[in-house]
């Protein structure tokens, strides 16, 4: 029996949630789950349809992108996942989709503005959009450089990846992360929902104002602050 059975199961279940949540069509997406004790992560095999995917199909890869267990090829985005795991040592899962509204904002090369309290329940800033990759980086180690794009975007905007667990890559699409694979998928659905809400807001009122700071602070802190009172203890 594989010592990575539970890691594969976690990764498989997270991947299967993507089509259930309407975040992918065909093979457009992937989720990974990390096991830092063994220095590996599990990720969806490249190009395998979700309707035929099995737990045993999940590929185990180390942080240098070497296949540790599995007979297929890992996701083409594997190097982006490994880059983020190396740089951000507290995260436990990464998700990538081509969900419609998230991708639309990425293609528009725009941050998703914080318009309402639904957004503020999850983060206190606009959802960042990294600029499109430079030509020399596209010609280089593309997937590795996608990870570098994300890191650079957060540094340039002064953002914390602990507080903002999502990003758009200009002309590409969304990446999200979290304490585990399930949280990364959760953040993907949140991002897609906020992107859709923002689109509808601007279609109704192109001059819609950003949410005022007092409401941003209130809604974020009642859910995430030291005196949070949302939900059950």
N, C-alpha and C positions, 0 to 999 in steps of 0.2 A: 504493500500500500504506500502511495506517495506521501511523504511528510508534508507536502503542500496541499493536501486534499481540502482542508478548510479554507485556505487562501484562495484556491481555485473556486470553491463554492461561493465565497464572498464576492469574488470578481464576476462570476457567472450571473449571480442574482442581480448584481448592480447593472450589468450590461442588459439583462432581460427587462429591467425597469425602463430603459430608454424608449423602446417602442410602446410599452404600456402607457407611458406618460405623453406619448405623441411627440417625442423629441427627435426621432430619427425615422427615415424611410430607407428601405433596402439595407445597405451596409454602411450608411453614413454616420458613423460614430464609434466611440470606444470608451471604455472605463478601465482603469487599473486600480489594483489594491496592493499596498506595500506590506512586506514583512521585514522590518528593520533588524530584527534579531538575526535573520539569516542573510541579510543584505540582498534581498530579491524583491521583485514585484510580479504580480500576475496581470496579464493583459489579454484582451480579445485577439484572436488570430485575424490576420488581414483578410478582408474580403469575404468572410464567412457570413451568410445570411442568418439573421436572428432566429428564423423559424427552424433552422437545422442545427443551431449551436447547442453543444452539450458541455457540461462541466469539465469533462476530460479533454475537451478541445482547447481549453485555456492554456496559454503559454506562460511559463515562468522564465523571467529574464533577470539578469543582475544589473547593477547600476552602470555597468559599462556596455550594456546592450547585448551581452552574450546570452544565448538561449541556454538555460540550465535544465529545463524539462519541457518536453513537448515536441511533436513531430512536424508542426506547421511553421509558417512564418508569422512572427508577431505583427501587430498593427503597424502600419507605415508611420504612425505618429509616436512610436515607442521612444525615439530619442528625445522628443519633447517631454514625455512623462519622466524619463530618467533624469533629464536636466533639472526639472522642477524638484524631484525627490532629493537630488544632491544639494541643490541650493537651499531649499526650504525643508529642514530636517524634521519639522513637527507635523507635516501633513501626511495623511495616511491613504488618500485616494485622489485620483485625478480623472476628470471626465471631459470629453470633447464631443460636441454634436454639430450638426448643421441645421439646427432648428430655425424655422422660417424667420421669425421676427428678430431673433438674435443676429442671424446672418445679415438681414436687411440693414440693421444699424451698423454692422461691421463693414458692409459694402458701401454704406454712406459715409464711412470713416468718421462717425460721430459717437461721442460719449452718450450714454443714456441718461438724460437729466433726471434729477430727483424731483418729481412733481407732487407726490402724495405720501400719505402715511403708510401705505403698503410697502413702498420702497424703503421708507425710514425704519420700518420694523426689522429690516435686514441689514442695511448699511446706511451710513450718514453722508455718503458722497455720491456723485454721479458714477455710473458703471463705466470704468475707463475703456477707451478704445486705443490700442497701440497703433501707430502709423504703419502703413504697408511696408513690407520688408524691402530693404535696399537691394538693388540689382546684384551687387557683389556678394551679398549674403545668400540670395536666391541661388546663385551659381555655386555656392559653397555647400556646407553641410546643412541643408535646408531645414530639416526637422530639429536638429540641434539648435540652429539659429532661431527657430520659432520660440524655443524656451528662453533664449537670450533676449528676444524681443519682449517677452512678458516681464522678465526681471528688470530690463532697462526701463520699461514703461512705468513700473511701480517706483523705481528710484527717481525717475524724472518728475513724477507727479507727487512724490513724497507720501506714498500710500503704504499701508501695512497689509501684508498678505494674510495676517491673522484676522483683521477686521474686514477686509474686502477679499472675498474668496471667489472672485469671478473677474473675467477680463474678455474683451473682444480684440481680435487681431484684425486690423484693417484689411478689407477685401477678402477675408478668410472666414472667420467665425469665432465661436466662444470656446473658452477653456474655463473650467471651474475645478475647485479642489476643496478638501475638508479633512476632518479628523479620520475619516474612513471613506470607503468607496460609496457607501449609501449617502453620506453627507455631500459628497461631490455631485451625485446625481440630483439630490434635493436642490442644491444650489443651481444646477442647470435648469431645473424646472422654474425656480424662482426667477432666474435671469430671463428666461423666455417669457414668463408672465409679465414682468416689469417692462420688457422691451415692447410687448404688445400694448400694454396700457399706455406707455409713453407715445407710441405711434398714434393710438386713437385720440389721446389728449391733444396732440398737435394737429390732428385732422379736424377736430372740433374747434379748437382755438389755437391758431399758429402763434399767438402771442401769450400763451398760457404762462403764468409766472411760476418760478421754482417754489417749492415748499419753503415756508419761512423757518428760520433756524430754531425758534422755540418749539415748533412741532417736530422738527427732525430730532432734536435732543430728547423731547418727551417720549416719543414713540420708540426710539432706539434704547433709551435707558430703562424704560419700563419692562423691556424684554431681555436686555443684555447687561444692564448696569449692575452695580454692586447691591442695589436695593430693588432689583427687578421683582415684579409681582405678577407677571404674565404666566399663566399655566399653573400647574400643581407643584408643590414642593417635592 
